[in-house]
Amino acid sequence: MLPYTVNFKVSARTLTGALNAHNKAAVDWGWQGLIAYGCHSLVVVIDSNTAQTLQVLEKHKADVVKVKWARENYHHNIGSPYSLRLASADVNGKIIVWDVAAGIAQCEIQEHAKPIQDVQWLWNQDASRDLLLAIHPPNYIVLWNADTGTKLWKKSYADNILSFSFDPFDPSHLTLLTSEGIVFISDFSPSKPPSGPGKKVYISSPHSSPAHSKVAAATGAKKALNKVKILITQEKPSAEFITLNDCLQLAYLPSKRNHMLLLYPREILILDLEVNQTVGVIAIERTGVPFLQVIPCFQRDCLFCLHENGCITLRVRRSYNSIFTTSSEEPDPDPVQELTYDLRSQCDAIRVTKTVRPFSMVCCPVNENAAALIVSDGRVMIWELKSAVCSRNSRNSSSGVSPLYSPVSFCGIPVGVLQNKLPDLSLDNMIGQSAVAGEEHPKSPILQEVHLKFLLTGLLSGLPSPHFAIRMCPPLTTKNIKVYQPLLAVGTSNGSVLVYHLTSGLLHKELSIHSCEVRSIAFRGERGNDESPIEMIKVSHLKQYLAVVFKDKPLELWDVRTCTILREMSKNFPAITALEWSPSHNLKSLRKKQLATREAMARQTVVSDTELSVVESSVISLLQEAESKSELSQNISAREHFVFTDNDGQVYHLTVEGNSVKDSARIPPDGSMGSITCIAWKGDTLVLGDMDGNLNFWDLKGRVSRGIPTHRSWVRKIRFAPGKGNQKLIAMYNDGAEVWDTKEVQMVSSLRSGRNVTFRILDVDWCTSDKVILASDDGCIRVLEMSMKSTCFRMDEQELTEPVWCPYLLVPRASLALKAFLLHQPWNGRYSLDVSHIDYPENEEIKNLLQEQLNSLSNDIKKLLLDPEFTLLQRCLLVSRLYGDESELHFWTVAAHYLHSLSQERAASTTAARAPAPRDRVNNPLDICYDILCENAYFQKFQLERVNLQEVKRSTYDHTRKCTDQLLLLGQTDRAVQLLLETSAENQHYYCDSLKACLVTTVTSSGPSQSTIKLVATNMIANGKLAEGVQLLCLIDKAADACRYLQTYGEWNRAAWLAKVRLNSEECADVLKRWVDHLCSPQVNQKSKALLVLLSLGCFSSVAETLHSMRYFDRAALFVEACLKYGAIEVSQDTEKLIAAIYADYARSLKNLGFKQGAVLFASKAGAAGRDLLNELESPKQELTAQ
């Protein structure tokens, strides 16, 4: 039989409740899979899968206004492991950077004493991961090193800054939302502050434009959009136009470059920043619920929107082709092309009241298929998006919404219908890409139409709002060891009692009892309308009697077992201010009496039932029956005593036996004490507390008393700690609490509101013999050590009811070994998730922790990991998602795409020449969110589609000119000429544009005109007119030269864009390779971005070499394995050498992790390079066998 174990250890913890208004935007969902949010001055960390509280961080002295998880966009190894880093900022301007797993503050930052408006970790460069950008009111942005707390630079702006947003495609672009408008900064760099005041633009809000009244009209937003013409202007709008204050939020779209979103209560505007023009509006009907917040997605062009009623909606951009072909109605004579976002799914709203309203929403950054809603009452609701395949006939064709299709690929690689896949893994595995204009969705049997719906998968409730009373369950003893659970009862202001389990911190049971406030457990309740309110209830130590003290009525004594009143005291009985039962009682005599009656009753029962008596009638049942009959009929009870004090401070000692109450003694009042408010009695010590904060310690054995003035005002409550001989006592005052040792009559620790802590204490109790519980007015209940210092617990010390998948909680070696174990399946030819089967000579405890992590994975994920058809690339992608490893996720997504399309091209070229070329690469291109990394043909289509949209939306001459420039660069000369000829004769550029139109139409690609134009272009570029010179070069098909000039002048992104849209693949590759060299240079140091560009060019051996030189041994080894499977690296002497070096270095790093079996595997693959290491690894085995 297994030994019975019970966990006595209750670690210090905090139960949190409702939030404060300052906490409204303090929430973040990290790549690590955890959600952090502010609750008053605390930071709560919960697991998003199981909705369990993992950590409560306490160090801020003021309300928390922002929390941000550090990004995981870097390569992880022993030197830079998976760690839980979080920054939190408060109302007093303090920023704390936490090590969440250990619960300690790594760094504290303070600049001004004003609330921080916004903070963000910098994620874009490989050099440092410790940089934190913060807005310090009113108008400063400061860059901090979050590791050391040093200020790197500080910059002020003219207006008050409200928030900021980084361009996800270009980290040197930062946009500030200010009280007056928007400031665009285009030279952001960690090394120095931005120069100049930035480019400031003003927004005329849609509300102030005359068109706004038409938005809600029956014609719908499509027609109204044409009226809302200019939104961004360089000039300051007139007084009636300044209504930017109702712009709730500004954010870049991570799914496509140079698009920004502005959120207003009743509409979302999508701006194209190249022409500063609205290209899409999502408007709410007049009866609809206004927006609170919006989160744009990266993987697909979707928006998660939070509404004021707590409803979360998902809107997905409509495919363009469906705009031209609407189902039944006749085609629109004037098809306005625009970005349309269709409502695809919504979750249930919450009941909004004065105190309960939605605060904010966060979205899972790894998979983008779940959103968490934080409610002001402390609830966290986790909604997951689920996809369901719908049958063709069930589709509602009249809705006019284009169907959503499931993607062809899963985890980066197209899969067959029968292969294992998990469509709900992430957003890009749920819905396919939107089709580009002019392309029909390929009619294929694999394409299944899907519907999306939200499902509530997690709910965490906070404590109810204070006031509350607390009482811990009876302490652990040898008798209750098998059933003991650390339960805490919390009486609330609405009359219910909540029972919490303190090991897990979860609600165990809720009892709805009263209709009014629970004052103490004891309760203050109304006993009928004419009854006086109850002041206190005290239960005797043997649980026999109950003393009930009323406000203006004499004391009543009740029998607990029969729930009947024993005695009501006479009218002249003194008024009671404090009462306590004696702990010394005559338990032995009670036991003797009980035993005697039980035996007598048992004998009687047996005699009277002799005829029926059979052997089976067990003695136990008779005894039980006898016991209950006898004790109630004969009213057996032991004598118990209690003491109470009256208004004059006189102490009365009374004895109770059965229903007789005897007055034993009266002790006159102590002159130094005021009116007594509470009494505590344990062993031979009796302690009294009074209105003036005096404590009086009586030693009943030695018959001495000692008065101590604490100068702390009214003593509200005193309680002794549990445990034999434990004479510690907690006293609660109006302004805090103290722990005293009554043996020594010395104070052990003290807590004072306003001095050490910001909260006020409402109630106190003992949790265990060395831990106290404090209930405070910030709605939290804290379990603290006796010193009453607030501490955070270590996450690994915590008992969780459900296992949590979070490899970040393991020690660095173990988390990396676990990753290798998952990636290099099968081991010894077996696919297994059992760590004990492999040679990993770590201690048992670490192995058990690894096994717990593996067991906590969902069955769907386990099924994929154990599937032999699940390829290495898919496995790499899945593990990077499980680990929330941002850098790996992007690397493997691009690698899987290009390795797979390479194999498709090979397959096509080897088949017969007459077979049609596979359309897979065009039908299943890399998502446009990867921008420059996409296939050229797809990228060109997207750019043409975008310029079409800009052309439709143009409203001023400036916009038209920008469109013309784009069309000329894209080679669309005919449309460019049409736009040039539109210039009106009054315009100062009329002559210029007319000549330009003539030039564009007459340019021939031969003869002297070319050399003249080239000369003019070169002169223009030399004289600072770079854009115009590049345009001329593009006219004469010298785009390659244009790219070179752009690169010379530092316009690297522009050059890459032009190369993708105008050059053939060889020339384009040359331009991009120069860009790669630039990215790898030490002053730029963006090698991780360079790797992705090399992948998109198909330079796989360069990628392996670069990975090896960057010491990314794990990624290099896996990449080489994948390339060899796809035949993507040509095997030669040089590559063989490189591969052997990669494998040998990887084997060494696995050896350092203590992962022996993995090290042996790769050392043996490395051939000669790994031989020494292999001998070293295998030699201990030989020694063991020799012995």
Secondary structure, 3 states (H helix, E strand, C coil): CCCCCCCCCCCCEEECCCCCHHHHHCEEECCCCEEEEEECCEEEEEECCCCCEEEEEECCCCCEEEEEECCCCCCCCCCCCCCCEEEEEECCCEEEEEECCCCEEEEEEECCCCCCCEEEECCCCCCCCCEEEEEECCCEEEEEECCCCEEEEEEECCCCEEEEEECCCCCCCEEEEECCCEEEECCCCCCCCCCCCCEEEEECCHHHCCCHHHHCCCCCHHHHHHHCCCCEECCCCCHHHCCHHHCCEEEECCCCCCEEEEECCCEEEEEECCCCEEEEEEECCCCCCCEEEEEECCCCCEEEEEECCCCEEEEEECCCHHHHCCCCCCCCCCCCCCCCEEEEEECCCCCCCCCCCEEEEEECCCCCCEEEEEECCCCEEEEEEEEEECCHHHCCHHHCCCCEECCCEECCEECCCCCCCCHHHCHHHHCCCCCCCCCCCCCCCCCCEEEEEEEEEEEECCCCCCCCEEEECCCCCCCCCCCCCCEEEEECCCCEEEEEECCCCEEEEEEECCCCCCCCCCCCCCCCCCCCCEEEEEECCCCCEEEEEECCCCCEEEECCCCEEEEECCCCCCCCCEEEECCCCCHHHHHHHHHHHHHHHHHHHHHHCCCCCCCCCCHHHHHHHHHHHHHHHHCCCCCEEEEEECCCCCEEEEEEECCEEEEEEEECCCCCCCCEEEEEEECCEEEEEECCCEEEEEECCCCEEEEEECCCCCEEEEEECCCCCCCEEEEEECCEEEEEECCCCEEEEEEEECCCECCCEEEEEEEECCEEEEEECCCCEEEEECCCCCCCCCHHHCCCCCCCCCHHHCCHHHHHHHHHHHHCCCECCECCCCHHHCCCCCCHHHHHHHHHHHHCCCHHHHHHHCCCCCCHHHHHHHHHHHHCCHHHHHHHHHHHHHHHHHHHHHHHHHCCCCCCCCCHHHHCCCCHHHHHHCCHHHHHHHHHHHHHHHHHHCCCHHHHHHHHHHHHHCCCHHHHHHHHCCCCCCCCCHHHHHHHHHHHHHCCCCCHHHHHHHHHHHHHHHCCCHHHHHHHHHHCCCHHHHHHHHHHCCCHHHHHHHHHHHCCHHHHHHHHHHHHHHHHCCCCCCHHHHHHHHHHHCCHHHHHHHHHHCCCHHHHHHHHHHHHHHCCCCCCHHHHHHHHHHHHHHHHHHHHCCCHHHHHHHHHHCHHHHHHHHHHHHHHHHHHHHC
